Amino acid sequence: MSALRQWFSPAGPSSGAAVLRSLAFAAVYAFAVFLGRLTVLEGTSISLVWPAAGVAALWLAAQRGTGTWSLDHALVGALTFVITAGMGAPALLALCFGVANVVQVAVLQYLLHRWHPSLWGAGGDQPLTGTQQLSGVLLATVLATASGAVLGPLAVGMVTGEWSPVSVVVWMVRNTACILLILGLGLRVGYLLTRPRRGEEEVGLGQPSPAVLLPLMRLDGARRVELAALVVVSVTAYLLVFVLLPQLPVAYPLIALTVWAALRFDTTIVVMHDFLAGTAAVVFTLAGHGPFTSVDDVGTRALIVQAFVALVALVGMALALGRDEREVLLGEVRRRAQEAAERAEQVEILARLSRQLYTSDDVRTDICVAARQITGADMAYLLEPTGAGDLASTAASSAALGAQVPPVGFSLTNGEPSLTVKAFHGRELVFIGDMGARSDASLRVVEGLRVGAAAWQPVHTHAEQAIAVLALAWHHPVRSLPAQVSPMLQTLAGEAAIAIERGDLLVRLATAAKQDALTGLPNRLRWDEAATEEVARAERHGLPLTFALIDLDHFKRYNDSRGHLAGDALLRDFAEAARQHMRVVDTLARWGGEEFAMALPGCTAQEAAVVADRVRASVPRAQTCTIGIAQWQPGQNAQDVLNAADAALYRGKRAGRNTTVLGSLSG
């Protein structure tokens, strides 16, 4: 009982647009009632056709879920009563007809919502798509018209004293035929008006696909000629049967034309053909033409006409919908095959990207390139915490060849509106299809980079620590992301986290391999590389280059008397003090033990001596050092210059230490 109350309760407050649609349907329904009353059979109160039944069914289908339930049903009953009474029917009879129509459409609405919610939910977003569905609709229609027939013909019997089983059958058959034709045609036309445009269904951009996507049979040149032939033959055949040769009882062979239409044309054309054929049969019979007029009994004649109309509708729709059902199944098979191929392609793409990331020399940029390949974005940024309370881009990629992608950054602490910061702290992919409509976006970034749509994928380590966020941007609004993008980006983010950690580890290992652990200076290995590079640069540019070797005086005695920890502290402090007197382009390395090496590009020996004296003056802890200097000469290699500096150093040590000695040009 509660389910029934929930069903028959309004879905919610109705909007102005929904009320206007109800009033528009009410006008069409009123006209349909008027037409139906014009076909009242002679000597009875039963109409030969009742298009209002089909209009009411379509009305309630279109308005279901809009909150106009009470208004719609009230209008159905009131309009039926007013027009029926206004056209001469007794008030009691008109009232019963109104109640019968309301009960009929309410039962139909309830049954179809329970059995086929896609047809009858929130306006119905799908057409009839198969014979099984047609059977369900037919059964629901028969039960609904039976409930109306209990009240309609019974009221006629109560008011006029005339009641017969034929009148009940006529009520059911005529209403069933009208509901099938008008509801089927209305749902089909409504589907065509709301069907995704060509191309949207393939891409979809992430929007959920319709439950059914029917292929449309397009009218090419030959098919247009065939359709014209069908129209001409149908008009001619109906004129022959109903006007020119009415004495021949050959109406039912006309169904062959319905079969022709159903096998060769789109379901929309088939339903329209059935509707026009049924209308022609009824109109001719009402005008006294055709083979059905030879039946003397009015009720039997009405039953035969309606049976013909219902048969035309069922044959045409069954054949056309059976074909649609096959096409839908074939389309589903093709779609699943395409999805399987796409998944295989996605796996291959991710495998290829993973291999690239593990062999890349620029992991961060390759992550951005991979993200653009997956999503088709115009720009991609990788943003990482800087350690100073900011989130800054460390790599970027643009679809425009040769375009320079400006760096971007956001504060993690100052509260500036930023979807990027929110996404960094989040767990899931975030997508905004229209950035212009968001007030919580950073205007300087949206306007500066012309961002129309954006997506963010957080990057987390296996320890669930956020280390970066991958930001994607399009220059135009995007309806939504393709369904496969989200899992691919998540997988890429996982691979990116591993690749970033691995790359950073390799950088640290490479740095550690060429860095002195105690002082943080380049070690002997890195010095050898740097010295060779500086000599090559001096040869190319013809600039002076001077090397210096530094030895802390009496370091062994200091180390033995004060301990190794004090000796280590002296080495660290000296390295820090010496760096203060050097330029960015200069190199200071730990040569070994208490010895250090300096490379001073662009300096002559005399200029280097000035720097060396400053370094000697800054030795901490009241200690001293001796420095040997040698200037590179064309034709010498790095080892030649070092040998000259080493010889100068030993001359200084023999001369009493705490001095700067220039090496001779000959070494």
C-alpha positions in Angstrom: 0.0 0.0 0.0 2.8 2.4 0.8 4.3 1.7 -2.7 1.0 2.7 -4.3 0.9 5.9 -2.2 4.5 6.7 -3.2 3.7 6.0 -6.8 0.6 8.2 -6.9 2.1 11.1 -5.0 3.6 14.0 -6.9 7.4 13.8 -7.6 7.9 17.3 -6.3 7.0 20.9 -6.8 6.2 21.6 -10.5 8.0 24.2 -12.4 6.4 26.9 -14.6 7.7 25.1 -17.7 6.1 21.8 -16.6 2.7 23.5 -16.0 2.9 25.1 -19.5 3.6 21.7 -21.0 0.6 20.3 -19.1 -1.6 23.0 -20.5 -0.3 22.4 -24.0 -1.1 18.7 -23.7 -4.5 19.6 -22.3 -5.3 21.6 -25.4 -4.3 18.7 -27.6 -6.3 16.3 -25.4 -9.4 18.4 -25.6 -9.2 18.4 -29.4 -8.8 14.6 -29.4 -11.9 14.2 -27.1 -13.8 16.4 -29.5 -12.7 14.3 -32.5 -13.6 11.1 -30.7 -17.1 12.3 -29.8 -17.7 13.1 -33.5 -17.3 9.4 -34.2 -20.1 8.2 -31.9 -21.8 5.2 -33.5 -25.3 5.7 -34.6 -27.8 4.6 -32.0 -25.1 4.2 -29.3 -23.0 6.3 -26.9 -19.7 4.6 -27.9 -17.2 6.3 -30.1 -15.7 4.4 -33.0 -12.3 5.9 -32.3 -10.9 7.5 -29.2 -7.5 9.3 -29.9 -7.8 10.9 -26.5 -6.6 7.6 -25.0 -3.3 7.8 -26.9 -2.9 11.5 -26.2 -3.4 11.0 -22.5 -0.9 8.1 -22.4 1.7 10.3 -24.2 0.8 13.2 -21.9 1.5 11.3 -18.7 4.6 9.8 -20.1 6.1 13.2 -21.0 5.1 14.7 -17.6 6.0 11.9 -15.3 8.3 13.1 -12.6 7.7 16.8 -13.2 5.4 17.3 -10.2 2.2 17.9 -12.2 0.6 14.5 -11.5 -2.5 15.9 -9.7 -3.0 18.6 -12.3 -2.6 16.3 -15.3 -5.1 13.7 -14.0 -7.6 16.4 -13.0 -7.4 17.9 -16.4 -8.0 14.6 -18.1 -11.1 14.0 -16.1 -12.4 17.5 -16.3 -11.9 17.9 -20.0 -13.5 14.6 -20.8 -16.5 15.5 -18.7 -16.9 19.1 -20.0 -16.5 18.2 -23.8 -18.6 15.0 -23.6 -21.4 16.8 -21.8 -21.1 19.8 -24.0 -21.6 17.6 -27.1 -24.9 16.2 -25.9 -24.1 13.4 -23.5 -26.0 13.2 -20.2 -24.1 14.6 -17.3 -24.0 11.3 -15.4 -22.7 9.5 -18.5 -20.1 12.3 -19.2 -18.9 12.0 -15.5 -18.5 8.3 -15.8 -16.6 8.7 -19.1 -14.3 11.2 -17.3 -13.6 8.8 -14.4 -13.1 5.9 -16.8 -10.4 7.8 -18.7 -8.6 8.9 -15.5 -8.6 5.3 -14.2 -7.4 4.0 -17.5 -4.4 6.3 -17.9 -3.5 5.9 -14.2 -3.4 2.1 -14.4 -1.4 2.3 -17.6 1.0 4.8 -16.0 1.5 2.5 -13.0 2.0 -0.7 -15.0 4.5 0.8 -17.5 6.5 2.5 -14.7 6.8 -0.8 -13.0 7.6 -2.9 -16.1 9.4 -0.4 -18.4 10.7 2.6 -16.3 12.9 3.8 -19.2 9.7 4.5 -21.2 7.8 6.0 -18.3 10.3 7.7 -16.0 10.7 11.5 -15.9 9.4 12.0 -19.4 10.5 8.7 -20.9 14.0 8.9 -22.5 13.7 5.8 -24.7 11.5 4.6 -27.6 10.1 1.1 -27.9 13.0 -1.1 -28.8 11.9 -4.7 -29.2 9.1 -7.2 -29.4 9.5 -8.2 -25.8 9.0 -4.6 -24.7 6.1 -4.2 -27.2 4.5 -7.2 -25.6 4.8 -5.7 -22.1 3.3 -2.4 -23.4 0.5 -4.3 -25.1 -0.3 -6.2 -21.9 -0.3 -3.1 -19.8 -2.5 -1.3 -22.4 -5.0 -4.2 -22.4 -5.2 -4.2 -18.7 -5.6 -0.4 -18.5 -8.3 -0.3 -21.2 -10.1 -3.2 -19.5 -10.2 -1.1 -16.3 -11.6 1.8 -18.3 -14.1 -0.5 -20.1 -15.5 -1.6 -16.7 -16.6 1.9 -16.1 -17.3 3.3 -19.6 -19.7 0.8 -21.2 -21.1 0.0 -17.7 -22.1 3.7 -17.4 -23.7 3.5 -20.8 -25.8 0.5 -19.7 -26.8 2.3 -16.5 -27.9 5.5 -18.3 -29.4 4.1 -21.5 -30.3 0.6 -20.4 -28.3 -0.9 -23.3 -25.2 -2.9 -22.5 -23.5 -5.6 -24.5 -20.2 -7.5 -24.4 -19.4 -6.1 -27.9 -19.4 -2.5 -26.5 -16.8 -3.6 -23.9 -14.6 -5.2 -26.6 -15.0 -2.1 -28.8 -13.9 0.1 -26.0 -10.8 -2.0 -25.3 -9.8 -2.5 -28.9 -10.2 1.1 -30.0 -8.4 2.5 -27.0 -5.6 -0.1 -27.3 -5.1 0.7 -31.0 -5.0 4.5 -30.3 -2.6 4.1 -27.4 -0.2 1.9 -29.4 -0.2 4.2 -32.4 0.0 7.6 -30.6 2.2 6.5 -27.7 4.6 4.6 -30.0 4.7 7.5 -32.5 5.1 10.1 -29.7 7.9 8.2 -28.0 9.7 7.7 -31.3 9.5 11.4 -32.3 10.5 12.5 -28.8 13.5 10.2 -28.9 14.6 11.6 -32.3 14.4 15.1 -30.9 16.5 14.3 -27.8 18.8 11.8 -29.4 22.5 12.7 -29.1 23.9 14.3 -32.2 26.1 12.2 -34.4 29.6 11.9 -32.9 28.4 12.7 -29.3 27.4 9.1 -28.7 30.9 7.9 -29.8 32.8 10.3 -27.7 30.3 11.1 -25.0 33.0 12.9 -23.1 32.1 10.9 -20.0 28.4 11.5 -20.0 26.4 8.3 -19.3 25.2 6.9 -22.5 21.5 6.4 -23.1 20.2 3.0 -22.1 19.6 2.3 -25.8 21.0 4.1 -28.8 19.0 3.1 -31.9 20.6 3.2 -35.3 18.5 5.3 -37.7 17.8 4.0 -41.2 18.8 6.9 -43.4 17.0 7.7 -46.6 19.5 7.7 -49.4 18.5 8.3 -53.0 17.2 4.8 -53.8 15.4 4.6 -50.5 13.6 7.9 -51.1 12.3 6.6 -54.4 11.1 3.5 -52.7 9.4 5.5 -50.0 7.6 7.6 -52.6 6.5 4.4 -54.3 5.2 3.1 -50.9 3.2 6.3 -50.4 1.7 6.1 -53.9 0.9 2.4 -53.7 -0.6 2.8 -50.2 -2.9 5.7 -51.2 -4.0 3.9 -54.4 -4.6 0.6 -52.5 -6.7 2.2 -49.8 -8.7 4.2 -52.3 -9.4 1.0 -54.3 -10.4 -1.0 -51.3 -12.5 1.6 -49.4 -13.8 3.8 -52.3 -13.6 2.3 -55.8 -14.2 -1.4 -55.0 -16.0 -1.3 -51.6 -18.0 -4.5 -52.5 -14.8 -6.6 -52.3 -14.0 -7.7 -48.8 -10.2 -7.4 -49.3 -9.2 -5.0 -46.6 -6.9 -7.3 -44.7 -4.5 -7.9 -47.6 -3.7 -4.2 -47.2 -1.5 -5.3 -44.3 1.0 -6.4 -46.9 1.8 -2.7 -47.3 2.5 -2.5 -43.6 4.9 -5.4 -43.9 6.6 -3.7 -46.8 7.1 -0.5 -44.8 8.3 -2.4 -41.7 10.9 -4.4 -43.6 12.3 -1.5 -45.5 12.1 1.7 -43.5 12.9 3.2 -40.2 10.5 2.5 -37.3 9.4 6.2 -37.2 8.2 5.9 -40.8 6.6 2.6 -40.0 4.6 4.0 -37.1 3.5 7.0 -39.1 2.4 4.7 -41.9 0.4 2.6 -39.5 -1.2 5.7 -38.0 -2.2 7.1 -41.4 -3.4 3.7 -42.6 -5.6 3.2 -39.5 -6.9 6.8 -39.7 -7.8 6.2 -43.3 -9.7 3.0 -42.5 -11.7 4.7 -39.7 -12.5 7.8 -41.7 -13.7 5.9 -44.8 -15.8 3.6 -42.6 -17.4 6.6 -40.9 -18.1 8.1 -44.3 -19.9 4.9 -45.3 -17.2 3.6 -47.6 -15.3 0.3 -47.7 -15.9 -3.3 -47.0 -16.6 -2.9 -43.3 -19.8 -1.0 -44.0 -21.4 -4.2 -45.3 -21.7 -5.3 -41.7 -25.2 -4.4 -40.5 -24.6 -4.5 -36.7 -23.1 -1.2 -35.7 -21.1 -2.7 -32.8 -19.7 -5.5 -34.8 -18.7 -3.1 -37.6 -16.9 -0.9 -35.1 -15.2 -4.0 -33.7 -14.0 -5.2 -37.1 -12.7 -1.7 -38.0 -10.8 -1.4 -34.7 -9.4 -4.9 -35.1 -8.1 -4.0 -38.5 -6.4 -0.8 -37.1 -5.0 -2.7 -34.1 -3.7 -5.5 -36.4 -2.0 -3.0 -38.7 -0.4 -1.3 -35.7 0.8 -4.6 -34.1 2.2 -6.1 -37.4 4.0 -3.0 -38.4 5.5 -2.3 -34.9 6.3 -5.9 -34.2 8.3 -6.3 -37.5 10.0 -2.9 -37.2 10.8 -3.3 -33.5 12.1 -6.8 -34.1 14.5 -5.4 -36.6 15.5 -2.6 -34.1 16.0 -5.2 -31.4 18.4 -7.1 -33.7 20.2 -3.8 -34.5 20.5 -2.9 -30.9 21.9 -6.4 -30.0 24.4 -6.1 -32.9 25.3 -2.6 -31.8 25.9 -3.9 -28.3 28.1 -6.6 -29.6 30.1 -4.1 -31.7 30.2 -1.7 -28.7 31.6 -4.4 -26.4 34.1 -5.4 -29.0 35.1 -1.8 -29.4 35.4 -1.4 -25.7 37.6 -4.5 -25.5 39.8 -3.1 -28.3 40.0 0.2 -26.5 40.9 -1.4 -23.2 43.6 -3.4 -25.0 44.8 -0.1 -26.5 44.7 1.6 -23.2 46.8 -1.2 -21.6 49.3 -0.8 -24.4 49.4 2.9 -24.0 49.9 2.7 -20.3 52.6 0.0 -20.7 54.4 2.2 -23.3 54.2 5.2 -21.1 55.4 3.2 -18.1 58.4 2.1 -20.1 59.1 5.6 -21.2 58.9 6.9 -17.6 61.4 4.3 -16.4 63.9 5.1 -19.1 63.3 8.8 -19.3 65.9 11.5 -18.7 63.2 14.0 -17.9 60.5 12.1 -15.9 58.4 15.0 -15.0 58.0 16.4 -18.5 57.2 13.0 -19.8 54.5 12.6 -17.2 52.9 15.8 -18.5 53.2 14.6 -22.1 51.6 11.3 -21.2 48.7 13.0 -19.5 48.0 15.1 -22.6 48.1 12.0 -24.8 45.5 10.3 -22.5 43.1 13.2 -22.2 43.7 15.4 -25.3 44.2 18.4 -23.0 45.8 21.5 -24.4 48.2 21.9 -21.5 49.5 19.7 -18.6 51.3 20.8 -15.5 53.0 18.8 -12.8 52.9 20.8 -9.5 54.9 19.8 -6.4 55.4 21.3 -3.0 58.5 23.5 -2.8 59.1 23.2 0.9 58.4 26.9 1.4 54.6 26.7 1.7 54.0 26.8 -2.1 52.8 24.5 -4.8 54.8 25.2 -8.0 55.0 23.7 -11.4 58.1 21.5 -11.9 57.3 20.5 -15.5 54.7 21.3 -18.2 53.7 20.3 -21.7 51.7 22.1 -24.4 49.8 20.9 -27.5 51.1 24.0 -29.4 54.4 23.1 -31.0 57.2 25.2 -29.7 54.9 27.1 -27.3 56.5 28.2 -24.1 54.3 27.1 -21.2 54.5 29.7 -18.4 55.2 28.4 -14.9 52.4 28.5 -12.4 52.4 28.4 -8.6 50.0 28.6 -5.7 50.3 29.3 -2.0 49.4 26.4 0.3 48.9 28.8 3.2 47.6 32.2 2.2 44.0 31.1 1.4 44.0 32.2 -2.2 41.0 30.5 -4.0 42.6 27.5 -5.9 41.0 24.3 -7.1 44.6 23.1 -7.7 45.4 23.3 -4.0 42.1 21.6 -3.1 42.8 18.8 -5.6 46.4 18.4 -4.2 44.9 17.7 -0.8 42.2 15.4 -2.2 42.1 11.8 -3.2 40.1 11.6 -6.4 40.2 13.0 -9.9 38.5 16.4 -10.1 37.0 17.7 -13.4 35.5 21.1 -14.1 33.9 21.3 -17.6 33.3 25.1 -17.5 35.9 27.0 -15.4 34.2 30.4 -16.2 31.3 29.4 -14.0 33.4 28.6 -10.9 34.0 31.2 -8.2 36.5 29.1 -6.3 39.1 29.1 -9.2 42.2 31.2 -9.4 41.3 34.1 -11.8 44.9 34.9 -12.6 45.5 31.4 -13.9 42.1 31.0 -15.6 42.4 34.3 -17.4 46.2 34.2 -17.9 46.2 30.8 -19.5 42.8 31.0 -21.1 41.5 27.9 -19.3 38.0 26.8 -20.3 38.0 23.4 -18.6 40.4 21.7 -16.2 41.1 18.4 -14.5 43.4 17.5 -11.6 44.7 14.1 -10.6 46.5 13.9 -7.2 49.7 11.9 -7.1 50.3 9.9 -4.0 53.0 7.5 -2.9 52.3 4.0 -1.7 52.5 5.5 1.8 49.5 7.7 0.8 51.6 10.8 1.0 50.6 13.6 -1.5 53.7 14.5 -3.5 52.3 16.2 -6.5 49.1 17.0 -8.5 48.8 16.7 -12.3 46.8 19.6 -13.7 45.2 19.5 -17.1 43.7 22.4 -19.0 41.7 22.9 -22.2 41.2 26.3 -23.8 37.5 25.7 -24.3 34.7 24.2 -22.1 34.5 20.4 -22.2 31.2 18.6 -21.5 32.9 15.8 -19.6 35.8 13.4 -19.7 35.6 10.1 -21.5 34.8 7.2 -19.2 38.2 5.6 -19.7 40.2 8.7 -18.8 39.7 8.5 -15.0 41.2 5.0 -14.5 44.0 5.7 -17.0 44.9 8.9 -15.1 44.8 7.1 -11.8 47.2 4.4 -13.2 49.4 7.1 -14.7 49.5 8.9 -11.3 50.6 5.7 -9.6 53.3 5.2 -12.2 54.3 8.9 -11.9 54.7 8.6 -8.1 57.0 5.6 -8.6 58.9 7.3 -11.4 59.3 10.6 -9.5 60.6 8.8 -6.4 62.9 6.7 -8.5 64.2 9.7 -10.4 64.8 11.7 -7.3 66.6 8.7 -5.8 68.8 8.3 -8.8 69.6 12.1 -8.6 70.5 11.8 -5.0 72.6 8.7 -5.7 74.3 10.4 -8.6 74.9 13.5 -6.4 76.2 11.4 -3.5 78.6 9.6 -5.9 80.2 12.9 -6.8 79.8 14.7 -3.5 82.0 14.7 -0.5 79.9 13.4 2.4 81.7 15.5 5.0 81.9 18.9 3.5 79.2 18.7 0.8 81.7 19.8 -1.8 82.3 18.0 -5.1 84.6 15.0 -4.6 87.7 14.0 -6.5 85.6 12.2 -9.2 83.5 15.3 -9.8 86.6 17.5 -9.7 88.2 15.5 -12.5 85.1 16.0 -14.7 84.8 19.7 -13.9 88.5 20.3 -14.5 88.3 18.7 -17.9 85.2 20.6 -18.8 86.8 23.9 -17.8 89.9 23.3 -19.9 87.7 22.5 -22.9 85.7 25.6 -22.4 88.9 27.7 -22.1 90.2 26.3 -25.4 86.9 27.1 -27.1 86.6 30.7 -25.9 90.2 31.6 -25.5 89.7 32.8 -21.9 92.1 32.4 -19.0 91.7 29.6 -16.5 93.6 29.1 -13.2 93.7 26.1 -10.9 94.7 26.2 -7.2 95.5 23.4 -4.7 94.9 24.2 -1.0 96.5 22.3 1.9 95.5 22.9 5.6 98.8 23.4 7.5 99.7 20.9 10.2 96.2 19.3 9.9 97.5 15.9 11.1 98.9 17.5 14.3 95.5 19.3 14.8 93.6 16.1 14.2 95.8 14.1 16.6 95.7 16.6 19.4 92.1 17.6 19.3 90.4 14.4 17.9 88.9 13.3 14.7 85.6 15.1 15.4 87.4 18.4 15.8 89.3 17.7 12.6 86.1 17.0 10.7 84.6 20.2 12.0 87.6 22.1 10.8 87.2 20.7 7.3 83.5 21.6 7.2 84.0 25.1 8.5 86.9 25.7 6.1 84.8 24.5 3.1 82.0 26.9 4.1 84.3 29.8 4.7 86.2 29.3 1.4 82.9 29.2 -0.6 82.1 32.7 0.6 84.9 34.1 -1.5 84.0 32.3 -4.8 81.7 33.1 -7.6 78.9 30.9 -8.9 81.0 29.8 -11.9 84.0 28.8 -9.7 84.5 25.2 -8.4 85.8 24.2 -5.0 86.2 20.5 -4.4 87.7 18.3 -1.8 90.9 16.9 -3.3 91.5 14.4 -0.5 92.2 14.5 3.2 93.0 18.1 4.1 93.6 19.1 0.5 91.1 21.1 -1.6 91.2 22.2 -5.3 89.9 25.3 -6.9 89.0 26.1 -10.6 88.7 29.8 -11.4 87.5 30.3 -15.0 88.2 33.7 -16.5 90.9 34.5 -14.0 94.6 34.9 -14.5 97.1 33.6 -12.0 97.5 37.1 -10.5 93.8 37.5 -10.1 93.5 34.0 -8.6 96.2 34.9 -6.1 93.9 37.7 -4.7 91.1 35.1 -4.2 93.6 32.7 -2.7 94.8 35.2 -0.1 91.2 35.9 0.9 90.7 32.2 1.3 93.9 31.9 3.4 92.7 34.7 5.6 89.4 32.9 6.3 90.7 29.6 7.7 88.8 29.1 10.9 90.0 28.1 14.4 93.2 30.1 14.1 94.6 27.6 11.5 96.4 28.4 8.3 96.7 26.9 4.8 99.1 26.9 1.9 97.9 27.5 -1.7 99.7 26.6 -5.0 98.4 28.3 -8.1 98.9 27.5 -11.8 97.4 29.2 -14.9 96.4 27.0 -17.8 98.3 27.5 -21.1 97.0 26.5 -24.5 98.0 22.9 -25.3 98.0 21.8 -21.7 95.4 19.4 -20.3 93.9 19.5 -16.8 96.5 17.2 -15.3 99.3 19.4 -16.5 97.8 22.5 -14.8 97.2 20.5 -11.6 100.8 19.2 -11.6 102.1 22.8 -11.8 99.8 23.9 -9.0 100.9 20.9 -6.9 104.6 21.8 -7.4 103.8 25.4 -6.4 102.0 24.1 -3.3 105.0 22.1 -2.2 107.3 25.0 -2.7 105.1 27.0 -0.4 105.1 24.3 2.3 108.9 24.1 2.2 109.1 27.9 2.5 107.3 27.7 5.8 103.6 27.3 4.9 100.7 29.9 5.2 101.5 31.4 1.8 100.3 31.6 -1.7 102.7 30.5 -4.4 102.4 30.9 -8.2 103.5 28.1 -10.4 105.9 28.7 -13.2 104.7 28.7 -16.8 106.7 25.6 -17.5 105.1 23.7 -14.6 
